[in-house]
Structure formats: C-alpha cells, structure tokens
Amino acid sequence: LVYQPSNGRYIVFASGGGAPRHPDWYHNLLATPVAVVEVGTDVVEVSARVAEGEERDWLWDLQKRIIPSFADQERATTRQIPVVILEPLA
C-alpha cells in the first residue's frame, strides 16, 4: 500500500487502482479505526480517519503530483477516492 508521510502521520489512498468500489481495507478501517501498521521494520498502532474537504483535496492533489498514475486511477472511476489519515497513538 502506497503511503505519504506527513508530520509523523501516514496518509493512504483507497484508490484500488481505479476500481469502481472502495477496497476492502478501507471498509475495515471505517468499522475498526484503531489498527496496527507495519512501515519498514516499525510496527505502529494508529487511529484512522477519513480526510474531508480542503484537507482531502490538498493531500490528494499532492499525491497525484508525487505519483502521477494516481490521476489515471481517478479518471478510471466515477467515485471520489478516499484519503485516509493514520495517526500514531503512542
């Protein structure tokens, strides 16, 4: 899963390669927003929240500039791709 580091947080994108539906992991985080992620050799407990409004738009636009293929994924679907912020708990 591609992530964008941001001020100690991890930003992930529920693009599913431009699939017509959100990926299963996104629904799992909505149901249970506290999770454990592995980043390199680190294991981090996080709380997930979906970015909205200007925050979501800014993070999504930045991701498309960093990895332009995300713009292709956006064009491949009619849904708005969720941007999820994973904030470390400790």
Buried (B, 14 or more C-beta within 10 A) or exposed (E): EEBBEEEEBBBBBBBBEBBEEBBEBBEEBBEEBEBEBEEEEEEBEBBBBBBEEEEBEEBBEBBBEEBEEBBEBBEEBEBEBBBBBBBBEE
